[in-house]
Amino acid sequence: MIGRIAGVILHRAQDHVLIDVRGVGYIVHISERTAASLPPVGQATALYTDLLVREDLLQLFGFPTLYEKEWHRLLTGVQGVGAKVSLAVLSTLGAEGLGRAIAIGDWASVRKAQGVGPKLAQRIVLELKDKAPGVIALGGSLTVGAAVPAVDPADVAVIDDAPAAASPPPTGARPDASAAADALSALTNLGYGPSEAASAVATAQSADPAAAAPALIRAALRALAPKG
């Protein structure tokens, strides 16, 4: 199993990248968000990878963090969701946005991904809702990057100086997975159930994606407080 690729970018496209690893070029399929975040051709990069093995096919899929890789693993475990659909969902929402959408049952946001109809979006949310708290709780430890290697680009012959992939439309501040994980841990320690705590934290982070853990905890506690 190939779990990580590190080398120099030889070619970039909207949905894949060619990485030279000591003279061997690996084609790695990636989300549009990941493509937009990669450095230019000729520079070093590293990605966590998942290897898809079929009788007539070997494909590598790359992710900037283990957090995103874990969501890809869960997505492809849902009936009707293949690797291509998973990358489309991650392109649209990102790992943090997907976790938030699933935690609060926002299947309409999942529906925005290319190739995802309303029934499939609802199935994704329904099947992964109970798993979301566990992934969010590990978010802080899983968001560690793949560590870019120290490689001299002069040692690698660039074969395609393609322009950088277009960035996806701005979606505002990126949610902090570590803050969400800390807030969820605090709420569960206070006795709240994982699902209700995850939903409250996700709702709070939707209102303020850049909020630190203490602010998320306060907002989530307000949401969880008995009404009336």
N, C-alpha and C positions, 0 to 999 in steps of 0.2 A: 504493500500500500504506500502510495506517495502522499505524504501529509503536508509537505512544504516545498515550495520552489523558490530559489533565490539565485538571481543572476542579473544579466543586463538585457534591457528591452531592445529587441531588434525590430519589432513592428507592433504598431498599435491599431486597433480597430474599435468600433463601437461596442462590440460584444465579445472580443477576444484579444489576447496579447500573445506575442511570440517572445519567449524569454530564453536567452542563451545561458546554459549552465555548463561551463567548462567544455564548450565546443558542441554541445548537444542542444538543439532548439526544441523547446516544449511549447505547444499551443495550449493556452489555458483560457477557457471560456469564463467570462466575468459579467457582472451586471454593469449597466450603463453608469451607475454611480461610482463603482470601482474604477471603471475605465477613465472617468473624468478626473479621478483623484491620483492617477498614476503619473510619475514623472515623464519627461520627454524621452523619445527614442535615444538610445545611447547611454542612458543612466541606469543605475542599479535599482532593483526593486525586489520585494519578497512578498509572497502570498501563501496563506494556508490553502491547502488543496483537498479536494475530494475526487477520488478516481471512480468513474463509472465504467463498469466492465460488463460487456455483453458479448454474445457469441461472435458478432462481426464488427464490434465497435469498442474502442477505448477512448474515453474522453476525460480530460482534467477540467475541473471547475475550481476557480480561485476566489479567495475571500481575504480582505484586509485584516480581519480579526477572527478569533475563534467564536466570538459571539454571533457574527453573521453566518459562519459555517454551521453552527448549531441550529440556527433558524432554517437554514437550507435543508439540513438533515430532517428536521421535523416537517417542513413543508412537503418534501418529496415522499414522506410517509403517508400523506393524505391521498386517498384514492382520487385519481384524475389530475394530480399535480406531478408533472415530470420536471426534469432539471430546467428546461426552457421556461416553463411557467414560474418556477421558483425564482429564477433570475429576474423575470419580469416583475414579480411582486417586490423583490428586493430593490430593483431599479426604481420602482415607484415610491416605496415607503422607506427604504433603508431598514436595517435590523432593528433599530430603536423604535422607529415609527410602526413597524409591523408588530412588535411586542406590545406597544401601547394600544394599537387598534384591536388586537385580539383580546387584551385584558378588559377593555371596555365594551367588547362586542360590536365594534364598528366595522361590520362587514362591507359597508358602502365604500370605505376607503380602500379595502382590499380589492373591491370590484373595479377600481380604476386601473388596475394593472392590465396590460395587454394580454388577451387570451383568457381572461377570467370573467366568467359570467356570474350572474347573481346567485345561482344555486351553488356553484363551486366556491364562491366567496363565503357564503353562509356555512358551507361544509368545513372550510378551512378554520373559520372562527370557532365553530362548534367543537370540532375535534381537537383543537389546540388550546382551547380556553383553560382547561385544567392543567395543561403543561406550562402555560405562560408564566405563572408565578415562580416556578422552579428556575426557568431560564433567566427571568428578570433578576432573581435573587443572586444568580451567578454572574450577572452582567459585568460587575466591576472587575472580576478576575478573568473574564473571557474577552475583554476589550483590548487586551495587550496586543500590539501589532506584531507582525511577523519578523521584525528586525531586518532592516535593509543591510545586505552584505557589503563589506569593503572590497569593491571590485574596481579595477582600473579599466575604464571604458576603452582606453587605447589598445587594450589587449583583445578587443572584440571587434570584428568587422560588422558594421551596421549594414544590413542588406536592404532596408526599406525605411527611408526617412519620412514616413507618413505623418500628416498633421495630427495633432492631438485630437482625441475624440471630443465631440461637443459636450459641454456640461449640461446636466439636466436642469430644468427650470428651478430657480431658487425656491426653497421651501421653508425659509426662516431658520432660526437657530436650531442647531442639532441637539436633540435630547442627550442628557448625560446619563449613560447607562450605569455608571458607578453611583451616582446620586440616587437613581431609582432603586438600585440594589440595596443601598444603605437604608433608604426610607422604608422599603418593604421589610427588611430585616427588623427594623425598629417596631413596626406595626405588628408583625407576627409575634415579637417578644412581648408585646402588650396584650396579646391574646386574641387578636383579630385573625380570622381565617385567611389562608393564602389567597383565595380567589377574590374575596371582598377587599383585602388589603391591596392586591395588585390592581384592581379596578380603580380604587381610590387614588393610588399613586399615579396611575396612567392618566386619570382625569386631571389631576393636579399638574402633571407635566405637560398635558395638552395646553393648559392655560398659560404655562410659563416654562417652555422647553429648557431654558438656561438656569432654572432654579437649582440651588444647592440642596443637599439632603435635608437640612433643618427646615427650610421653607416648604419642601415637599411634604414633610411629616406634618407640619402645622396645617397645611391646606388639606391633606388627606384626613386628618383628624376632624377637621370641620365638616368634611363631607360625610364622615362616618358617624358623626354625633347624632343622637336621636332627634328627630324633628318634632316640633310641637312645643 
